Amino acid sequence: MSQINCYDYPQYWDLAFADETGQECEFLIQCSQKYITGDVKRVLEPGCGGGRLVVALASRGYEVTGYDLSQTAIDYLQQRLENEGLQANAVVADMQSFVAVPPVDIAINTVSTFRHLLTEQAALAHLRAMAESIRPAGLYIIGMHLLPPDADLEDEESWAAEDDLVKVIMQLTVVEASRENRQEVLRFDMTVEDNETQHGDPLQLSSEYPMRLYTATQIQELFSQVSEFELIEVYDYWYDINEPQPLDDRLGDAVFVLRRR
């Protein structure tokens, strides 16, 4: 299986995570209603990839900006917006330095994109850039996988997603991990059956990405270093606004709601 950047196939990547889109959008709306006073119009998504959330939120009437390091992903998103007659800003930018002007009301960053920031310095740079990008009393929603202290470092999961023309089978495997170095390497193996563009065998893609590891204590310590943000609530990947979760070592998949002071 060839080593190819799966992020260069945003149409398949977005399909693989499409089942999450509705829940994530609804959670953003519910957080806006619960935690923000006044209108919520402007939304920012760092590391937006192919823009499944950008498109979904733009279709709901929000003024959305999405940015990503991948030119391929941003080109795909811009074309998709044009095809669907939607307005949104899609730009190539770095999570450590991009600042939204004017500041937005709310930002969202899901499925562990935050963990691509491999050092504490990089993570803090991103959080400080986001503090400049979000208005006072606005929110930043961050979703990521945490590593409980007693969790097995070896892990894998698989799932499938499809629409009328395409089927994607995704296998995620932890190929190496170190608590001491606070880093793991995830391999994504993607099998794509695309009835529109393929003739013959399915497309086989494989990519490995280093990701930073966080325990509950470590992520709390990181957030505490950025005084512009206050951690006001924690949820899990069920996105139930009525079921906040304690931030302790039992929590694996966490969704943090940060408020801009």
Backbone bond lengths (Angstrom), bond angles and torsions (degrees), N, CA, C in turn:
res aa  C-N    CA-C-N  psi(-1)  N-CA   C-N-CA  omega(-1)  CA-C   N-CA-C  phi
1 M - - - 1.460 - - 1.524 109.04 -
2 S 1.313 117.39 127.10 1.455 121.12 -174.15 1.520 111.36 -72.28
3 Q 1.358 115.32 145.32 1.457 120.92 175.92 1.531 108.73 -84.56
4 I 1.306 115.82 102.63 1.459 122.65 -178.01 1.519 107.26 -128.12
5 N 1.317 116.53 147.62 1.454 120.16 177.10 1.526 109.69 -72.50
6 C 1.316 115.85 107.83 1.469 119.87 -179.61 1.523 111.78 -60.73
7 Y 1.335 116.67 -25.17 1.458 119.83 178.57 1.531 111.71 -66.53
8 D 1.333 117.00 -15.26 1.460 120.30 176.45 1.527 112.22 -81.75
9 Y 1.332 116.48 3.32 1.464 122.37 175.61 1.535 108.23 -123.69
10 P 1.336 116.04 64.18 1.477 119.34 -172.16 1.516 113.50 -62.52
11 Q 1.326 117.67 -28.01 1.458 119.14 -179.87 1.524 111.60 -64.47
12 Y 1.333 116.85 -34.60 1.460 120.56 178.94 1.523 110.96 -82.86
13 W 1.320 116.40 -38.80 1.465 120.41 178.17 1.524 110.64 -60.88
14 D 1.328 117.09 -45.41 1.461 120.11 179.98 1.523 111.62 -64.03
15 L 1.329 116.91 -36.99 1.461 119.59 177.77 1.525 110.63 -64.53
16 A 1.325 117.11 -38.93 1.463 120.88 -178.80 1.525 111.74 -60.47
17 F 1.339 116.99 -29.83 1.462 120.91 -178.18 1.534 112.37 -110.31
18 A 1.319 116.89 13.62 1.466 120.37 -174.29 1.521 112.99 -62.92
19 D 1.326 117.67 -30.93 1.463 119.86 -178.47 1.518 112.47 -64.31
20 E 1.343 117.26 -19.84 1.463 120.41 -179.55 1.525 112.75 -83.44
21 T 1.323 117.25 -18.37 1.458 120.93 -167.15 1.523 113.04 -61.45
22 G 1.314 117.24 -47.35 1.457 120.30 -178.09 1.518 112.33 -61.23
23 Q 1.339 116.17 -44.35 1.464 120.34 179.09 1.523 111.42 -63.29
24 E 1.328 116.91 -41.75 1.462 120.55 -178.39 1.528 110.83 -65.34
25 C 1.316 116.70 -42.76 1.471 120.19 178.37 1.522 111.03 -64.12
26 E 1.314 117.08 -44.80 1.455 120.59 -179.38 1.525 110.51 -64.43
27 F 1.326 116.79 -37.82 1.462 120.09 178.24 1.521 110.95 -64.76
28 L 1.326 117.34 -41.69 1.465 120.92 176.12 1.523 110.66 -58.43
29 I 1.320 116.78 -44.63 1.463 120.84 179.84 1.527 110.60 -63.24
30 Q 1.340 116.48 -43.69 1.463 120.12 -179.21 1.528 111.78 -66.32
31 C 1.334 117.04 -39.49 1.463 119.90 176.13 1.530 110.76 -63.29
32 S 1.316 116.82 -39.65 1.461 120.89 177.50 1.518 110.95 -59.13
33 Q 1.320 115.55 -43.71 1.461 120.17 -178.15 1.522 111.95 -71.08
34 K 1.328 116.90 -34.66 1.462 120.84 -174.93 1.524 113.03 -83.35
35 Y 1.337 116.54 -35.99 1.460 119.31 -167.65 1.531 114.90 -115.89
36 I 1.334 118.37 -9.59 1.457 120.72 -176.76 1.525 109.93 -117.05
37 T 1.308 115.65 133.31 1.461 121.06 173.84 1.528 108.97 -95.26
38 G 1.320 116.48 130.91 1.462 120.73 179.36 1.514 112.03 98.58
39 D 1.315 115.16 -178.53 1.457 121.33 -176.16 1.517 111.54 -69.55
40 V 1.315 115.32 146.10 1.462 122.54 173.25 1.523 107.26 -120.14
41 K 1.323 115.71 111.44 1.463 120.89 -176.09 1.532 112.30 -121.54
42 R 1.330 116.08 -43.16 1.468 120.49 -172.07 1.528 110.50 -97.99
43 V 1.344 115.42 129.09 1.466 122.50 -177.29 1.523 109.01 -126.81
44 L 1.330 115.79 142.56 1.462 122.34 177.58 1.518 109.29 -124.49
45 E 1.355 115.95 135.30 1.463 120.17 172.40 1.522 110.16 -123.29
46 P 1.332 117.95 106.47 1.461 120.47 172.55 1.528 110.17 -73.07
47 G 1.333 116.42 146.09 1.462 119.67 178.79 1.509 112.10 58.12
48 C 1.327 116.57 49.23 1.471 121.43 -170.69 1.519 113.93 -76.30
49 G 1.346 118.34 -12.59 1.459 119.83 -177.51 1.510 111.46 58.00
50 G 1.335 115.65 -135.25 1.455 120.74 -179.86 1.512 114.79 -74.63
51 G 1.335 116.84 -4.83 1.461 119.92 168.58 1.509 117.01 88.46
52 R 1.334 117.79 29.32 1.467 117.86 -179.82 1.530 110.85 -59.66
53 L 1.348 117.91 -38.74 1.463 120.00 177.73 1.521 111.90 -75.25
54 V 1.325 117.07 -36.68 1.465 120.37 177.90 1.519 109.63 -58.65
55 V 1.320 116.49 -47.66 1.465 121.15 -179.42 1.528 110.62 -64.30
56 A 1.322 116.79 -45.40 1.463 120.21 -177.93 1.524 111.78 -63.13
57 L 1.328 116.77 -41.27 1.463 120.09 -179.13 1.523 111.52 -74.18
58 A 1.335 117.03 -37.67 1.465 119.67 176.09 1.524 110.51 -62.26
59 S 1.321 117.03 -37.45 1.465 120.28 179.51 1.526 111.94 -68.07
60 R 1.328 116.49 -18.98 1.466 121.75 176.74 1.526 112.03 -91.81
61 G 1.321 117.48 3.01 1.450 121.22 173.83 1.515 116.20 97.67
62 Y 1.329 118.01 4.85 1.461 120.13 178.69 1.527 111.25 -79.85
63 E 1.326 116.03 153.52 1.464 122.10 171.98 1.532 106.72 -89.25
64 V 1.321 116.56 104.87 1.459 121.17 -167.97 1.526 110.94 -111.73
65 T 1.330 114.99 139.26 1.453 122.30 168.12 1.523 107.90 -121.97
66 G 1.323 115.69 130.40 1.459 120.93 174.44 1.509 109.48 -125.93
67 Y 1.317 116.58 140.90 1.457 118.71 176.18 1.517 110.77 -136.46
68 D 1.331 114.68 155.22 1.458 120.76 -177.18 1.525 108.58 -156.99
69 L 1.329 116.66 156.16 1.461 120.79 176.76 1.522 112.72 -72.95
70 S 1.331 117.01 -23.12 1.457 121.54 -174.02 1.530 111.59 -84.40
71 Q 1.324 115.78 115.76 1.465 119.78 175.13 1.527 110.32 -63.08
72 T 1.331 116.57 -37.64 1.461 121.00 179.74 1.522 111.02 -60.10
73 A 1.329 116.04 -44.88 1.459 120.10 -179.58 1.525 111.54 -65.43
74 I 1.322 117.03 -42.10 1.463 120.24 -179.49 1.529 110.81 -68.26
75 D 1.325 118.09 -39.21 1.465 120.42 175.47 1.525 110.46 -59.40
76 Y 1.328 116.03 -43.82 1.467 120.95 178.81 1.528 110.47 -62.14
77 L 1.330 117.07 -44.34 1.457 120.87 -179.68 1.522 111.36 -63.68
78 Q 1.312 117.31 -44.39 1.463 119.95 179.65 1.529 111.07 -61.15
79 Q 1.326 116.77 -40.21 1.463 119.81 178.52 1.525 111.20 -67.26
80 R 1.322 116.27 -39.17 1.461 119.93 179.10 1.528 111.22 -64.95
81 L 1.323 116.56 -42.26 1.469 120.01 177.41 1.526 110.38 -59.94
82 E 1.339 116.02 -43.95 1.462 119.79 179.25 1.524 110.73 -62.88
83 N 1.327 116.87 -44.13 1.465 120.93 -178.77 1.521 112.09 -62.61
84 E 1.322 116.93 -33.95 1.460 120.86 -176.34 1.527 112.70 -96.12
85 G 1.355 116.45 2.68 1.448 120.16 177.06 1.518 114.01 66.63
86 L 1.338 115.98 35.17 1.463 121.07 -177.96 1.525 110.69 -111.24
87 Q 1.338 115.31 153.97 1.455 121.68 178.39 1.527 109.44 -109.73
88 A 1.329 116.14 127.29 1.464 122.07 173.45 1.517 107.68 -164.12
89 N 1.317 116.16 159.75 1.464 121.25 176.25 1.520 108.87 -96.00
90 A 1.323 116.52 128.20 1.461 122.06 178.65 1.521 108.02 -130.98
91 V 1.329 116.56 116.51 1.458 120.64 -172.58 1.525 110.75 -134.70
92 V 1.332 115.27 152.83 1.461 121.92 172.83 1.526 107.77 -85.58
93 A 1.323 116.61 122.75 1.465 120.42 -177.41 1.525 109.76 -161.58
94 D 1.331 114.83 166.22 1.461 123.21 -177.09 1.526 109.61 -101.04
95 M 1.325 116.67 138.45 1.462 121.25 -179.61 1.524 112.76 -63.97
96 Q 1.320 117.99 -22.33 1.456 120.17 -177.45 1.528 113.63 -81.89
97 S 1.330 116.95 -14.71 1.459 117.54 -171.82 1.522 115.39 -133.05
98 F 1.329 119.16 -18.00 1.465 119.82 -175.15 1.525 110.83 -66.55
99 V 1.327 115.98 133.80 1.464 122.58 176.17 1.525 108.13 -127.21
100 A 1.317 116.45 127.26 1.463 121.65 -179.80 1.522 110.01 -78.98
101 V 1.334 115.80 133.55 1.455 122.48 176.51 1.525 108.10 -132.03
102 P 1.344 118.08 120.50 1.468 127.47 -2.88 1.528 111.07 -73.10
103 P 1.333 117.62 167.06 1.467 119.76 179.21 1.525 111.73 -59.63
104 V 1.325 115.49 150.38 1.455 121.60 -178.37 1.526 110.02 -94.07
105 D 1.331 115.21 169.14 1.462 120.68 178.06 1.525 111.65 -85.09
106 I 1.324 116.26 -32.13 1.460 120.49 -175.65 1.526 108.93 -155.08
107 A 1.332 115.84 147.63 1.462 121.70 176.97 1.518 108.55 -131.67
108 I 1.329 115.62 154.17 1.464 120.35 -178.21 1.518 109.49 -141.56
109 N 1.337 115.03 139.47 1.460 122.41 -176.85 1.526 106.66 -147.68
110 T 1.327 116.85 106.49 1.463 120.54 -170.26 1.528 111.93 -115.59
111 V 1.324 114.55 -176.73 1.481 126.00 176.81 1.531 113.20 43.82
112 S 1.324 116.21 45.51 1.472 123.29 170.92 1.518 115.47 65.25
113 T 1.319 118.30 17.12 1.465 119.69 176.41 1.523 111.12 -55.86
114 F 1.322 116.68 -34.06 1.464 121.83 179.23 1.526 111.27 -56.19
115 R 1.326 117.30 -31.69 1.462 120.53 -174.57 1.532 113.04 -76.30
116 H 1.327 117.43 -5.13 1.465 119.68 170.63 1.533 111.51 -68.23
117 L 1.318 116.93 -17.24 1.471 121.49 175.46 1.525 107.10 -79.01
118 L 1.318 117.27 105.20 1.464 121.74 -162.54 1.519 114.83 -85.43
119 T 1.314 118.55 -11.07 1.462 121.01 179.82 1.518 109.82 -127.37
120 E 1.327 115.27 161.51 1.460 119.47 176.06 1.517 110.76 -63.09
121 Q 1.331 116.65 -37.78 1.465 120.77 178.61 1.522 111.11 -60.08
122 A 1.340 116.28 -43.74 1.461 120.20 179.84 1.524 111.21 -66.71
123 A 1.331 116.62 -42.08 1.468 120.19 -179.88 1.529 111.05 -63.95
124 L 1.329 116.72 -41.97 1.462 120.17 178.98 1.526 111.22 -67.08
125 A 1.327 116.97 -38.88 1.469 119.85 177.36 1.521 110.18 -60.32
126 H 1.325 116.42 -41.76 1.462 119.63 178.57 1.528 111.22 -63.94
127 L 1.321 117.08 -47.95 1.462 119.92 -178.51 1.528 111.53 -61.30
128 R 1.321 116.98 -37.34 1.469 119.32 178.77 1.529 111.55 -70.93
129 A 1.335 116.66 -36.34 1.464 119.32 174.39 1.527 110.36 -64.74
130 M 1.335 116.63 -37.78 1.462 119.68 178.04 1.528 111.29 -68.46
131 A 1.326 116.94 -34.37 1.467 119.48 176.91 1.522 110.57 -61.51
132 E 1.325 117.20 -35.22 1.466 120.54 175.93 1.525 111.63 -74.06
133 S 1.336 116.69 -21.88 1.464 121.53 -174.02 1.518 113.67 -90.04
134 I 1.336 117.56 -12.94 1.458 122.44 -174.56 1.526 109.46 -116.79
135 R 1.300 116.66 134.16 1.467 121.22 -178.48 1.523 110.36 -68.04
136 P 1.344 118.11 156.70 1.457 120.68 173.83 1.530 111.02 -54.06
137 A 1.336 115.37 135.37 1.469 124.69 -177.76 1.523 112.56 75.45
138 G 1.348 117.98 2.67 1.456 120.92 172.45 1.520 110.87 -79.40
139 L 1.335 116.12 175.20 1.465 121.60 -173.28 1.515 112.34 -122.25
140 Y 1.331 114.38 151.49 1.458 121.77 168.66 1.528 107.24 -127.06
141 I 1.339 116.87 117.44 1.464 123.53 179.18 1.526 107.99 -99.91
142 I 1.330 116.76 122.45 1.465 122.06 -178.55 1.523 108.83 -125.34
143 G 1.321 116.15 123.16 1.460 121.10 176.64 1.515 110.74 -110.98
144 M 1.339 116.62 134.45 1.462 119.75 179.54 1.526 110.71 -160.07
145 H 1.321 113.82 160.36 1.457 121.03 174.04 1.519 108.74 -85.34
146 L 1.328 116.58 129.77 1.458 122.81 173.71 1.530 109.43 -100.94
147 L 1.320 115.54 159.34 1.456 121.04 179.44 1.521 109.13 -112.99
148 P 1.330 118.42 100.83 1.461 119.81 175.30 1.526 110.67 -59.24
149 P 1.329 118.08 147.09 1.464 120.93 -175.25 1.519 114.51 -56.57
150 D 1.335 117.72 -30.70 1.464 120.28 -177.97 1.531 113.08 -99.98
151 A 1.339 117.33 10.42 1.466 120.39 -177.58 1.524 110.88 -75.30
152 D 1.325 115.34 149.21 1.457 121.66 175.32 1.522 108.57 -71.12
153 L 1.331 117.02 131.05 1.461 120.50 179.45 1.520 111.90 -70.07
154 E 1.318 117.48 -26.50 1.457 120.73 178.59 1.524 109.45 -84.09
155 D 1.324 115.32 133.43 1.460 118.49 -177.29 1.521 109.01 -158.19
156 E 1.316 115.71 152.82 1.454 120.92 172.54 1.515 109.09 -157.36
157 E 1.305 115.27 152.86 1.458 120.97 174.35 1.514 108.72 -152.00
158 S 1.309 115.40 158.59 1.462 120.29 179.01 1.513 109.38 -143.13
159 W 1.327 115.42 153.61 1.452 121.39 177.54 1.525 108.62 -160.11
160 A 1.310 115.33 167.76 1.461 121.44 179.24 1.514 109.64 -131.75
161 A 1.324 115.21 151.07 1.466 121.99 176.79 1.518 107.86 -144.18
162 E 1.306 116.96 149.10 1.455 119.52 -179.83 1.513 111.42 -155.35
163 D 1.328 113.90 156.53 1.451 121.11 169.11 1.519 107.45 -125.09
164 D 1.330 118.53 -158.50 1.457 120.51 -174.80 1.526 113.64 -65.56
165 L 1.341 117.53 -27.12 1.460 120.78 -173.63 1.525 114.53 -118.25
166 V 1.321 117.58 -21.86 1.459 120.94 -170.14 1.531 110.50 -128.27
167 K 1.325 114.90 140.09 1.455 121.63 171.15 1.521 108.57 -124.76
168 V 1.328 116.26 131.89 1.458 122.49 178.96 1.519 108.66 -120.59
169 I 1.319 116.25 128.67 1.459 122.22 172.95 1.519 107.32 -112.37
170 M 1.324 116.39 122.29 1.458 121.77 -175.50 1.525 110.31 -114.11
171 Q 1.312 115.78 131.69 1.463 122.58 173.57 1.522 107.92 -120.36
172 L 1.321 116.86 123.10 1.459 122.51 179.42 1.524 107.96 -112.41
173 T 1.353 116.25 127.54 1.456 121.33 -177.72 1.520 110.25 -134.86
174 V 1.329 116.49 134.13 1.462 121.02 170.90 1.529 107.01 -81.40
175 V 1.326 116.90 111.99 1.465 119.98 -175.92 1.528 112.07 -92.88
176 E 1.313 117.65 -23.05 1.460 121.54 172.04 1.524 108.45 -160.95
177 A 1.337 115.39 152.67 1.456 119.85 -178.75 1.520 109.71 -158.45
178 S 1.330 115.87 148.82 1.452 121.99 179.67 1.517 109.35 -142.85
179 R 1.326 116.10 117.02 1.464 119.42 174.44 1.523 110.43 -65.07
180 E 1.327 116.45 -38.30 1.457 120.86 -178.00 1.522 111.25 -62.62
181 N 1.336 116.55 -44.84 1.466 120.77 -179.81 1.520 112.58 -86.48
182 R 1.331 115.79 -7.19 1.466 122.30 179.05 1.532 111.68 55.83
183 Q 1.322 114.88 47.77 1.454 119.33 180.00 1.524 110.05 -149.79
184 E 1.321 114.86 144.48 1.450 121.62 171.74 1.516 108.67 -131.27
185 V 1.321 116.07 159.21 1.458 121.88 174.82 1.520 107.58 -114.49
186 L 1.323 116.26 121.68 1.454 122.38 178.85 1.521 109.65 -102.78
187 R 1.313 115.79 134.30 1.460 120.08 174.00 1.531 108.63 -108.47
188 F 1.320 114.60 128.37 1.455 122.07 175.25 1.520 108.21 -106.42
189 D 1.321 117.10 115.77 1.457 122.54 173.51 1.527 107.80 -105.00
190 M 1.313 115.86 120.32 1.457 121.48 -174.41 1.527 110.07 -119.82
191 T 1.321 116.02 125.77 1.461 122.58 174.28 1.521 107.64 -109.97
192 V 1.323 116.00 124.17 1.463 120.96 -173.97 1.523 110.09 -120.63
193 E 1.328 115.35 125.52 1.463 122.16 170.49 1.522 107.19 -109.85
194 D 1.324 116.15 105.35 1.464 121.97 -175.85 1.523 108.27 -114.82
195 N 1.323 116.06 103.64 1.467 120.38 -176.25 1.515 113.21 -72.61
196 E 1.334 116.61 -12.37 1.461 120.08 -179.31 1.524 111.85 -86.83
197 T 1.334 117.83 -36.96 1.467 120.32 -173.02 1.518 114.35 -115.68
198 Q 1.336 117.94 -17.53 1.462 119.82 -175.12 1.518 111.57 -101.18
199 H 1.309 113.94 147.84 1.462 121.37 174.07 1.519 106.38 -137.93
200 G 1.330 116.43 101.96 1.450 119.33 -177.28 1.511 111.03 124.15
201 D 1.336 116.25 -142.82 1.452 121.77 -175.25 1.524 111.75 -67.91
202 P 1.344 117.16 152.35 1.462 120.53 176.56 1.528 111.23 -61.64
203 L 1.320 115.60 154.93 1.458 122.19 175.58 1.517 108.82 -78.52
204 Q 1.339 116.18 128.76 1.463 121.65 179.38 1.526 109.04 -111.30
205 L 1.327 116.21 122.07 1.464 122.11 -179.03 1.518 109.71 -124.74
206 S 1.326 116.63 145.20 1.457 120.61 176.91 1.520 109.74 -145.97
207 S 1.326 116.23 131.47 1.467 121.60 178.07 1.515 109.75 -139.72
208 E 1.337 115.64 148.13 1.453 121.80 174.45 1.525 109.57 -118.79
209 Y 1.342 115.37 135.35 1.455 120.94 -177.84 1.528 109.87 -132.16
210 P 1.338 118.10 127.70 1.463 119.90 171.99 1.525 110.15 -73.38
211 M 1.320 115.70 142.12 1.468 121.61 -179.17 1.529 108.50 -137.41
212 R 1.325 116.62 141.96 1.460 121.44 178.26 1.526 109.43 -78.01
213 L 1.330 115.71 143.75 1.456 122.07 178.60 1.530 110.71 -100.25
214 Y 1.330 115.03 142.73 1.460 121.69 176.66 1.524 110.07 -135.68
215 T 1.322 116.75 134.55 1.454 121.18 162.30 1.529 107.72 -88.92
216 A 1.322 116.40 172.42 1.466 120.03 177.59 1.527 110.71 -59.53
217 T 1.316 116.66 -42.17 1.465 120.21 -179.81 1.520 111.38 -65.11
218 Q 1.315 117.24 -41.80 1.469 120.81 -177.89 1.520 112.21 -66.12
219 I 1.326 117.97 -39.15 1.468 118.50 -179.83 1.528 110.11 -72.21
220 Q 1.342 117.90 -34.45 1.464 120.01 174.66 1.523 110.93 -61.83
221 E 1.312 116.37 -43.16 1.462 120.39 179.52 1.524 111.14 -63.54
222 L 1.337 116.65 -38.80 1.462 120.04 178.43 1.525 110.43 -63.16
223 F 1.324 117.40 -50.55 1.463 120.73 -179.16 1.531 111.41 -59.31
224 S 1.334 116.97 -35.57 1.463 120.40 -176.64 1.526 112.35 -66.66
225 Q 1.343 117.34 -17.94 1.461 120.73 -179.50 1.533 112.95 -81.58
226 V 1.320 116.41 -9.03 1.465 120.41 -179.47 1.522 107.31 -112.38
227 S 1.316 115.96 95.10 1.462 121.25 -171.27 1.522 113.26 -66.16
228 E 1.335 116.97 -18.00 1.468 119.90 -179.31 1.531 112.21 -71.41
229 F 1.338 117.05 -16.27 1.458 120.47 -178.97 1.522 111.14 -114.24
230 E 1.329 114.24 146.18 1.458 122.95 173.26 1.523 107.98 -121.46
231 L 1.333 117.86 126.80 1.456 121.63 175.12 1.525 108.05 -78.12
232 I 1.341 116.15 112.14 1.463 118.87 -173.59 1.528 113.28 -103.55
233 E 1.354 117.89 -21.37 1.461 118.74 179.42 1.514 109.88 -164.36
234 V 1.326 115.35 158.30 1.462 122.74 178.89 1.524 108.28 -131.88
235 Y 1.323 116.02 137.02 1.460 122.49 176.87 1.522 108.72 -129.09
236 D 1.323 115.82 178.09 1.456 119.93 173.38 1.525 109.23 -115.74
237 Y 1.326 116.75 -173.28 1.467 120.16 -173.60 1.529 114.15 -77.23
238 W 1.324 116.99 5.83 1.457 118.82 169.35 1.529 110.75 -80.01
239 Y 1.324 117.44 -15.27 1.465 123.06 176.43 1.533 112.51 54.91
240 D 1.317 116.20 39.22 1.470 120.40 178.04 1.526 108.42 -92.03
241 I 1.317 116.44 108.29 1.468 121.27 -175.61 1.525 111.85 -62.50
242 N 1.320 117.29 -20.10 1.465 121.37 179.92 1.521 112.98 -92.23
243 E 1.344 116.82 1.78 1.460 120.20 -176.92 1.529 111.44 -128.62
244 P 1.341 118.67 67.79 1.464 119.64 173.97 1.519 110.59 -62.98
245 Q 1.342 115.25 156.00 1.453 121.03 -174.63 1.526 110.90 -118.02
246 P 1.334 117.05 147.38 1.465 118.90 172.24 1.526 109.75 -70.39
247 L 1.309 116.44 139.86 1.462 120.37 177.84 1.521 107.73 -89.44
248 D 1.325 114.66 91.48 1.456 120.59 179.24 1.517 108.97 -139.70
249 D 1.311 116.19 -175.91 1.464 120.80 -172.27 1.518 113.63 -72.31
250 R 1.327 118.25 -3.32 1.461 120.34 176.35 1.523 112.51 -85.79
251 L 1.318 117.03 -16.68 1.464 121.23 -173.99 1.519 110.52 -81.49
252 G 1.328 116.22 124.15 1.457 121.33 179.21 1.514 112.97 -98.50
253 D 1.331 117.20 -60.08 1.460 121.62 177.66 1.518 108.74 -100.34
254 A 1.328 115.98 118.05 1.460 120.84 -171.90 1.518 111.28 -122.20
255 V 1.334 115.24 145.41 1.458 122.82 173.62 1.520 107.06 -124.60
256 F 1.320 115.84 114.78 1.461 122.11 -175.89 1.528 110.30 -98.70
257 V 1.307 115.88 136.92 1.458 121.46 174.40 1.524 107.53 -110.90
258 L 1.327 115.66 109.69 1.458 122.30 178.44 1.529 109.11 -102.65
259 R 1.322 115.96 136.68 1.465 120.46 176.06 1.528 109.47 -108.34
260 R 1.327 115.10 134.24 1.458 120.94 176.24 1.517 109.33 -74.02
261 R 1.321 116.87 123.35 1.472 120.87 -179.19 1.527 110.13 -71.50
